[in-house]
Amino acid sequence: MGKTGLVYDPRYLDHDMGAGHPESSHRLRAIMQQLGQSGTATRLTQIQPREAEDEWITQIHTASYLAMLKSHAPTNGRVSLDPDTSMSPGSLTAAYLAAGGALAAVDAIMSRQVDHVFCAVRPPGHHAEAGRSMGFCLFNNVAIAARYVQKKYGLTRVLIVDWDVHHGNGTQHSFETDPSVLFFSTHQYPHYPGTGGATERGKGAGEGFTINVPMEAGEGDEEYRAVFLKSLVPAADAFKPEFVIVSAGFDAHKDDPLASMGLTEEGYADLTGIVAGIAKRHAGGRMLSSLEGGYHLPALAASVDRHIQALLAGC
């Protein structure tokens, strides 16, 4: 049995991109309600996020981008950053807490307070590039956490598994020349944001440390499990990660309105078990997962619950 933590803060609900936007506060409300109703919440160690320090955010993002976000943060109304992403008065604080939630999760794992943590945060992060917001994302939470693991705690090899239905372009670009981070992504292809072809394998010293597995619309539990066992497990076993991070998007679920994949809640539990097995073999069980996408509220809530239950079971 593993000990599992949960990062959550009601200030995540203050990020508001407008009525009808799929990335809404209702997502976290649905998750927290489900965890309460199922009893899963009572089995979790609560971890309070902090606002991430600029020194850690600028390990991934440029200082000029950070300055732009601060200067554009509204005191009322909303400011558009790109066609999909905007800021309300509560957005910048929520973004700092989302990145800082991942840092607090790392601290809790490294201090052995818990073995693994699920970060119920928003805004999500994996599309955010070094110098721009993109695809609902302001700060790249998992990328910031990966650098934090390395620079604060001296761990060398970090595995990032991104099973969101959209390719994590920002995360890939953060580490594509870096052999100390193995980035593995499954995603519907072709689909937003248009990156993530199988030929994208990293650059320079990082070549071979980016693994993209484009998935065809309609593929589900069986196909995902086969890909994880055939492609992820051998690569991860060769890499021997000291820390494992999951960009945990749940929008490859069969009911999600923004994609066309076929995963179920049990499929996510299976993937969780495979990744947790890698963490157990090589990283002392150290595993952090951070919420990315997932826009069908009942499917999102049920999938997160099964993901966490698989962590609690020790996989």
C-alpha positions in Angstrom: 0.0 0.0 0.0 1.3 3.4 -1.0 0.7 6.6 0.9 -0.9 9.2 -1.4 -1.2 13.0 -1.1 -3.6 15.4 -2.7 -2.8 19.0 -3.6 -5.8 21.2 -3.8 -6.7 24.8 -2.9 -10.1 26.6 -3.4 -8.2 29.5 -5.0 -7.8 27.3 -8.1 -11.5 28.0 -8.7 -10.9 31.8 -9.0 -9.3 31.3 -12.5 -12.2 32.1 -14.8 -12.0 32.1 -18.6 -15.6 32.8 -19.2 -19.0 31.2 -19.4 -19.0 28.1 -21.6 -15.2 27.7 -21.6 -14.4 24.0 -21.2 -11.5 24.6 -18.8 -13.7 25.8 -15.9 -13.8 25.6 -12.2 -16.6 23.0 -12.5 -13.8 20.5 -13.3 -12.2 20.7 -9.9 -15.6 20.9 -8.2 -16.6 17.6 -9.9 -13.4 16.0 -8.9 -13.5 17.0 -5.2 -17.2 16.0 -5.0 -16.4 12.6 -6.4 -13.5 12.0 -4.1 -15.7 13.0 -1.1 -18.6 10.8 -2.2 -16.5 7.7 -2.9 -14.6 8.0 0.4 -11.2 8.3 -1.4 -10.6 11.8 0.0 -10.5 10.4 3.6 -7.5 8.2 2.6 -5.4 11.0 1.3 -2.8 13.2 2.9 -3.7 16.9 2.2 -0.8 18.9 0.9 -1.1 22.7 0.9 0.3 24.4 -2.2 2.4 27.5 -2.1 2.8 30.1 -4.8 5.8 29.0 -6.8 8.9 31.2 -6.6 9.9 33.1 -9.7 13.3 31.5 -9.5 11.7 28.1 -10.2 9.3 29.4 -12.8 12.1 30.9 -14.8 13.9 27.6 -15.0 11.3 26.9 -17.7 9.8 30.2 -18.7 11.5 33.4 -19.8 11.7 36.4 -17.5 10.0 38.5 -20.2 7.1 36.1 -20.4 6.7 36.2 -16.6 6.8 40.1 -16.7 4.2 40.1 -19.4 1.8 38.0 -17.4 2.2 40.2 -14.4 1.7 43.4 -16.4 -1.4 42.0 -18.1 -3.1 40.5 -15.1 -6.5 42.3 -14.8 -8.1 43.7 -11.7 -11.5 43.2 -13.3 -12.9 41.5 -16.4 -10.7 39.3 -18.6 -7.6 39.7 -20.7 -7.1 37.5 -23.7 -3.6 35.9 -24.1 -4.3 33.7 -27.1 -7.5 32.4 -28.8 -8.0 29.7 -26.1 -6.5 31.3 -23.0 -7.4 34.4 -20.9 -6.8 35.7 -17.4 -9.3 36.9 -14.9 -8.4 38.7 -11.6 -7.8 35.4 -9.9 -5.9 33.7 -12.7 -2.3 34.7 -12.0 -2.5 33.6 -8.3 -4.1 30.3 -9.4 -1.3 29.8 -11.9 1.4 30.5 -9.3 -0.4 28.0 -6.9 -0.7 25.4 -9.7 3.0 25.5 -10.3 3.7 25.8 -6.6 1.3 22.9 -5.9 3.6 20.7 -7.9 6.6 22.0 -6.0 4.9 21.3 -2.7 4.1 17.8 -4.0 7.8 17.2 -4.8 8.8 18.3 -1.3 6.2 16.0 0.3 7.5 13.1 -1.8 11.2 13.8 -1.2 10.6 14.1 2.5 8.8 10.8 2.5 5.7 12.3 3.9 4.0 10.5 1.0 5.0 8.1 -1.8 2.9 9.8 -4.5 0.8 12.8 -5.0 -2.1 13.8 -7.3 -2.2 17.6 -7.9 -5.8 18.7 -8.5 -4.7 22.1 -10.0 -5.7 24.6 -12.6 -4.8 26.2 -14.9 -3.2 23.1 -16.6 0.3 23.4 -18.0 1.7 21.2 -20.7 1.0 23.4 -23.7 2.7 26.5 -22.1 5.9 27.3 -24.0 8.9 29.1 -22.6 7.7 32.5 -23.8 3.9 32.2 -24.3 0.7 30.8 -23.0 -1.2 28.3 -25.1 -4.1 25.9 -25.0 -5.6 26.9 -21.6 -2.1 26.8 -20.0 -0.1 29.6 -18.3 2.8 27.9 -16.5 4.1 24.5 -17.4 3.6 22.9 -14.0 5.2 19.5 -14.7 8.2 21.0 -16.4 8.8 23.4 -13.5 8.5 20.4 -11.1 11.0 18.3 -13.1 13.7 21.1 -13.0 12.9 21.6 -9.3 13.5 17.9 -8.6 16.9 18.1 -10.3 18.1 21.4 -9.0 16.8 21.4 -5.4 17.2 17.7 -4.7 20.0 16.7 -7.0 18.2 13.8 -8.8 19.6 13.3 -12.3 17.0 11.4 -14.3 13.3 12.4 -14.5 10.7 10.6 -16.5 7.6 12.6 -17.7 4.7 10.6 -19.0 2.0 12.6 -20.7 -1.2 10.7 -21.4 -3.3 13.8 -22.1 -5.2 13.4 -25.4 -3.3 16.5 -26.7 0.4 16.5 -27.3 2.4 18.3 -24.6 4.3 20.6 -26.9 5.5 22.9 -24.2 7.0 20.1 -22.1 8.6 18.5 -25.1 10.2 21.8 -26.1 11.4 22.4 -22.6 13.6 19.2 -22.6 14.1 18.2 -26.2 17.9 18.8 -26.1 18.2 17.4 -22.5 19.1 13.7 -22.0 18.4 13.9 -18.3 14.6 14.1 -18.9 12.8 11.3 -20.7 9.6 12.6 -22.2 7.0 10.0 -23.3 3.7 11.1 -24.8 0.6 9.4 -26.2 -1.9 11.6 -27.9 -4.6 11.7 -30.6 -2.9 12.5 -33.9 -3.4 14.5 -35.9 -5.1 16.8 -33.4 -4.4 20.0 -31.5 -1.7 21.4 -31.2 -0.4 19.6 -34.4 2.9 18.5 -32.9 4.0 15.1 -31.6 4.8 13.1 -34.7 6.7 9.9 -34.2 9.7 11.5 -35.9 10.0 14.1 -33.1 12.6 12.3 -31.0 14.6 15.2 -29.4 17.5 17.2 -30.7 21.3 17.1 -30.2 22.2 15.4 -26.9 18.5 14.9 -26.2 17.9 12.8 -29.3 16.1 9.6 -28.4 14.9 11.0 -25.1 11.6 12.2 -26.6 9.2 9.4 -27.4 6.0 10.3 -29.2 3.4 7.6 -29.8 0.6 9.1 -32.0 -2.7 7.4 -31.4 -5.6 7.0 -33.9 -9.1 8.2 -33.1 -11.1 5.5 -31.4 -8.3 3.6 -29.8 -8.9 2.7 -26.2 -7.9 0.7 -23.2 -6.4 -2.3 -25.0 -4.4 -0.1 -27.5 -3.1 2.2 -24.8 -2.0 -0.6 -22.5 -0.2 -2.3 -25.4 1.6 1.0 -26.2 2.7 1.6 -22.6 3.9 -2.0 -22.2 5.7 -2.1 -25.6 7.1 1.4 -25.8 7.2 3.1 -22.4 8.3 0.2 -20.1 11.4 -0.8 -22.0 12.5 2.8 -22.5 11.9 3.7 -18.9 13.7 0.5 -17.7 16.7 1.5 -19.7 16.6 5.1 -18.5 16.1 4.2 -14.9 14.3 7.3 -13.7 14.9 8.6 -10.2 11.6 10.5 -10.2 8.4 10.0 -12.3 5.9 12.8 -13.2 2.6 12.3 -15.1 0.9 15.0 -17.1 -2.5 13.5 -16.1 -5.0 14.6 -18.7 -8.2 12.6 -18.7 -9.5 13.9 -22.1 -8.7 10.6 -23.9 -11.8 9.2 -22.2 -14.4 7.9 -24.5 -17.0 10.5 -23.3 -14.8 13.6 -23.6 -16.2 16.3 -26.0 -12.8 17.7 -27.1 -11.4 14.5 -28.6 -12.2 11.1 -30.1 -10.4 8.4 -28.1 -11.8 5.4 -26.2 -10.2 5.2 -22.8 -12.3 4.3 -19.7 -11.8 4.8 -16.0 -10.4 1.3 -15.8 -8.0 2.0 -18.6 -6.6 5.0 -16.7 -6.2 2.7 -13.6 -4.3 0.3 -15.8 -2.0 3.0 -17.1 -1.5 4.3 -13.6 -0.4 0.8 -12.5 2.1 0.5 -15.3 3.7 3.9 -14.6 3.7 3.3 -10.8 5.4 0.0 -11.4 8.2 2.0 -13.2 8.4 4.3 -10.3 8.6 1.4 -7.8 11.4 -0.3 -9.7 13.6 2.6 -10.3 12.5 5.7 -8.2 11.7 4.3 -4.8 8.0 4.7 -5.7 8.3 8.5 -6.1 5.6 9.6 -8.5 3.8 12.9 -9.0 0.7 13.3 -11.2 -0.7 16.7 -12.1 -4.1 17.4 -13.7 -4.0 18.6 -17.3 -7.2 18.1 -19.5 -10.5 16.3 -19.1 -13.8 18.1 -20.0 -16.6 15.6 -19.5 -17.3 16.2 -15.8 -18.6 12.8 -14.7 -15.9 11.0 -16.8 -13.2 13.3 -15.5 -14.2 12.8 -11.8 -14.5 9.1 -12.1 -11.2 8.7 -13.9 -9.3 10.8 -11.4 -10.9 8.7 -8.6 -9.7 5.5 -10.2 -6.3 6.9 -10.9 -5.9 7.8 -7.2 -7.4 4.5 -6.0 -4.7 2.7 -8.1 -2.0 4.8 -6.4 -3.5 4.0 -3.0 -3.6 0.3 -3.8 0.2 0.4 -4.4 -0.5 -0.8 -8.0 
